[in-house]
Amino acid sequence: MEQTADPQTACPVTPVVDMVFSRWTTPILWSLHHHGRQRFVELERRLTSITPKVLTQRLRQLERDGLVARTYHAEVPPRVEYEITALGAGLGPLFAQLATWADANLPEVERARESYDARPAPARQASTDTGRAR
């Protein structure tokens, strides 16, 4: 008897993966952790291929999740700064472990990709069809 489970119930880290590993989250957190408190324009300069709209969206989500703190300074002109919170900094060991894994395993991943890509297309298709009902 096969049970279908909610992915979040089946894998308790799903909400964390969705939150932390969405596009741009890790570069933003890394920049704030590595460079400290920054203004929007500083983050934008460091993350050169992110658009201002997406950076704004990600910063808002990270603030909502408690990983980034936003400080508004009522000056003329107004100044806003972002910094990683203790909660966000607590992800540091996770990122360090992932970096260790990447250093040790990405060459093997690349070899597997090259091997897969070198196979004729029908062989790749057959391997993905295994187990499907016909």
HUJO-V992727 format. One record per residue. PHI is phi as a letter, one per 20 degrees, with the letter a starting at -180 (* if undefined). D_CENTER is the distance of its C-alpha to the mean C-alpha in Angstrom with 1 decimal. Layout:
BEGIN
phi=PHI d_center=D_CENTER
phi=PHI d_center=D_CENTER
END
This chain:
BEGIN
phi=* d_center=35.8
phi=e d_center=32.1
phi=d d_center=30.0
phi=d d_center=27.2
phi=d d_center=24.7
phi=f d_center=22.1
phi=g d_center=18.7
phi=f d_center=17.8
phi=f d_center=21.2
phi=f d_center=21.0
phi=c d_center=17.7
phi=f d_center=17.3
phi=e d_center=13.6
phi=g d_center=12.6
phi=f d_center=12.2
phi=f d_center=10.0
phi=f d_center=7.7
phi=f d_center=8.0
phi=f d_center=7.5
phi=e d_center=4.9
phi=d d_center=2.4
phi=f d_center=4.1
phi=g d_center=5.1
phi=n d_center=5.9
phi=f d_center=4.7
phi=f d_center=4.4
phi=f d_center=7.4
phi=f d_center=9.1
phi=f d_center=9.1
phi=f d_center=10.3
phi=f d_center=12.8
phi=f d_center=14.1
phi=f d_center=14.5
phi=f d_center=16.1
phi=d d_center=18.2
phi=m d_center=18.9
phi=g d_center=19.8
phi=b d_center=19.5
phi=e d_center=20.8
phi=g d_center=19.0
phi=f d_center=20.8
phi=f d_center=19.8
phi=f d_center=16.0
phi=f d_center=17.0
phi=f d_center=19.0
phi=f d_center=16.4
phi=d d_center=13.7
phi=f d_center=16.4
phi=e d_center=15.1
phi=e d_center=13.5
phi=e d_center=16.3
phi=g d_center=17.7
phi=f d_center=17.3
phi=f d_center=13.6
phi=f d_center=13.3
phi=f d_center=15.7
phi=f d_center=14.0
phi=f d_center=10.7
phi=f d_center=12.9
phi=f d_center=15.1
phi=f d_center=12.6
phi=f d_center=11.4
phi=f d_center=15.1
phi=f d_center=16.0
phi=f d_center=13.8
phi=n d_center=15.5
phi=e d_center=12.8
phi=c d_center=14.3
phi=d d_center=18.1
phi=d d_center=19.8
phi=d d_center=23.4
phi=d d_center=25.9
phi=d d_center=28.9
phi=f d_center=31.9
phi=c d_center=33.3
phi=d d_center=34.7
phi=f d_center=32.5
phi=f d_center=29.9
phi=c d_center=27.1
phi=c d_center=23.6
phi=c d_center=21.5
phi=c d_center=18.0
phi=b d_center=17.3
phi=f d_center=15.0
phi=e d_center=16.8
phi=f d_center=18.0
phi=f d_center=15.7
phi=f d_center=12.6
phi=f d_center=14.4
phi=f d_center=15.0
phi=f d_center=11.5
phi=g d_center=12.9
phi=f d_center=14.7
phi=f d_center=11.9
phi=f d_center=10.1
phi=f d_center=13.7
phi=f d_center=14.3
phi=f d_center=11.5
phi=f d_center=12.9
phi=f d_center=16.3
phi=f d_center=15.6
phi=f d_center=14.3
phi=g d_center=17.4
phi=f d_center=19.6
phi=d d_center=18.5
phi=f d_center=17.0
phi=f d_center=20.6
phi=f d_center=21.6
phi=f d_center=18.8
phi=f d_center=20.1
phi=f d_center=23.6
phi=f d_center=22.9
phi=f d_center=21.6
phi=f d_center=24.6
phi=f d_center=26.9
phi=f d_center=25.6
phi=f d_center=25.9
phi=f d_center=29.4
phi=f d_center=30.7
phi=f d_center=32.7
phi=g d_center=31.0
phi=g d_center=33.4
phi=f d_center=32.4
phi=f d_center=28.7
phi=f d_center=29.7
phi=f d_center=31.9
phi=f d_center=29.3
phi=e d_center=27.1
phi=e d_center=30.2
phi=g d_center=31.1
phi=n d_center=31.6
phi=e d_center=31.6
phi=f d_center=34.7
phi=d d_center=37.0
END
